[in-house]
Amino acid sequence: MDGQLRFDGRVVLVTGAGGGLGRAYALAFAERGASVVVNDLGGDFRGMGKSSSAADNVVEEIRKKGGKAVANYDSVEAGEKVVKTALEAFGKIDIVINNAGILRDRSFVRISDEDWDLVHKVHLRGSFQVTRAAWDHMKKQKFGRIIMTASASGIYGNFGQANYSAAKLGLLGLSKTLAIEGRKFNIHCNTIAPTAGSRMTETVMPPELVDALKPDYVAPLVLWLCHESCEENGSLFEVGAGWIGKLRWERTLGAIVRQKNQPMTPEAVKANWEKICDFDNASRPQTVQESTAGMIEVLNKIDSQEDISMSHTSHAVSETTSRFNRVIGYKLPQQTFSYTELEAIMYALGVGASIKNPENLKFLYEGSSDFSCLPTFGVIAAQKSMMGGGLSDVPGLNVNFAKLLHGEQYLELYKPLPRTGQLTSESVIVDILDKGSGLVILLDVYSYSGKELICFNQFSVFIVGSGGFGGKKTSNKAKETVPPPKRPPDAVLADTTSLNQAVLYRLSGDSNPLHIDPSFASLGGFDKPILHGLCSFGFSARHVLQQFGNNDASRFRAIKARFAKPVYPGQTLLTEMWKEGNRIHFQTKVQETGDIVLSNAYVDLVPTSDDLSAKVSSKDGALQSTLVFEEIGRRIKDVGKELVKKVNAVFEWNITKHGKTAAQWTIDLKNGSGELYQGPARGSADTVFTLSDEDFMEVVLGKLNPQKAFFSGKLRVKGNIMLSQKLEMILKDYAKL
Ligand code: NAI
């Protein structure tokens, strides 16, 4: 028959094939050309007695139909003997179906040692013995298919079957490991949990069901899993009545219940119980490596926590400090922001996009073939968290919000903003700093479209007059500003804001009267209403994208700026820009006064593939990683001091090409204000990484997860492995080419 899955030339061993499911497998394999060893001890379903007739009958049945079969009457506990029959009769062994089984059902306390041991011997040890005897033959011939037979009792548990369910789930563990060890020899091992009418189920199922649930409705799955064309490996299926389903593990996102330098307590477990057990957004780890990588991430997260225990225990600490410390980690209520092209266009007008520049049409006209949202529209989606019902409602944060100034802003886009959509934002207070004259709240906002993270904002909010409470001054959570290079700017773009600029901008959601109502402005100490800081921010981001990003929104990765002074509507903004690789430093001045209004700012651009290939090919055979290290070197010059504080370690890199070390680099983030140099570490390195040039690029470009690279052997790490987590942070933040 065309397309029929055949087993001609294959030798199949089915254990416990004298009846029930095993018989159905043996017949089906033989019918499709396989030579079959029909093994059966021929006892009763409790494992008592012995007879050759069960196996003989099935062999007879197969032969009558013109198939090839031999019988074996050994117990599966004597695996070598069982396999020997296959080798002697047919010269090899290709497929093993571990199916033999017995029951010794009893409620848990009544299970005798014998009940326990016998069930384990037949199911678990038997499958081990038979499979081990076949393994080397399969390995040598680079082909093998193995089936383990588990049971719903093992997966879910079942009253009266403690011994049986334990053995049955043991088989799943065995199968999963064999799948891993056998993979490279083309030996696949899968597990089934069947349901079928047989003498084993006669005692628990009504006769009609025993008849209806035919073993023939299970056998086709076993045949498919054992076919040479089937790639499935290490999986578990439930099968019966003509239905087949695949099972997998699911794990909740869970909760971290421990804090740095503090004991982990059962109370903390209790407090987090709901979150620990919440399957929303659950993950599905598939390997021990994935599972362990999660643990390493947790260790790193805890390790990078601020050491709040110290301030909690110190008697000298003020009541205010500990009150603020309790606010750290507070999650604000989720906010959603829905928008259409109309809102995106309104925002673009608000930050000065104009058709006087024809290239701006794509930000202003939804009919443009390349219509896109300005990247900084990403702050609009997130800003609700700061406003009504946001920060001012945080319990314990009793500060005067009338004195709020927007201090700094960071925005990172993980992909261009969709042209219309609904973004859900999750916000958390990550730190509170004491700047003396005021207090700074760092608010991280993650905005998602569905489950996909679209952008990240960090609002840094200054509350005038609330400082001086004895809190810390800096935070490793803060996205730092970076001063521009000391040379004259590489480019300057100018735009005059209109008198109505703030009136227009406020339509995008920031309706603070300070920006439109003269009496409010004078209360705040200003001559007249001032422009929104985020409005000037939008102007300058647009300038950078125009000058260095070809007005292409997908080139935008991130922006950081400090709001230094107010701007009045009608003034002219000058964006001074410096290009350093794909980081464009900028500062914004008011032309009329010369005041710097946005300071120490930068935009990170995504490199174009042309950029990359041009750079790589121009170096003719040079390592791609060299470009990244050069970029890291530039960033260390900018922010080395802070990195030394945060990281405090020396990393050595061996970059290989065709298996040989092709370059060595050292990133010193321990001494002075940090340094990158070629060659091995001058002192001793805390961590040494070895990986190929290609894999290094994959990691940097976010295509290869470093943990996976480590567990798969692509990345070798010597020394302090925990520090490599900090390095991941640097690569992510600083290797943006
Ligand atoms: P069955 O009792 O008809 O078949 C099991 C066969 O294994 C018998 O022919 C028996 O003589 C043989 N056997 C027992 N001990 C042996 C030993 N030490 N060495 C060699 N052969 C031995 O039962 P059924 O239902 O066909 O079960 C087949 C497999 O499927 C078993 O592993 C069972 O645990 C499993 N299973 C069956 C379910 C069902 O609904 N039928 C449900 C879940 C699992």
Residues whose N, C-alpha, C, O or C-beta is under 5 A from the ligand:
A	BS01	NAI	G16 G18 G19 G20 L21 G22 N39 D40 L41 G42 G43 F45 D74 S75 V76 N99 A100 G101 I102 V122 T149 A150 S151 A152 P194 T195 A196 G197 S198 R199 M200 T201
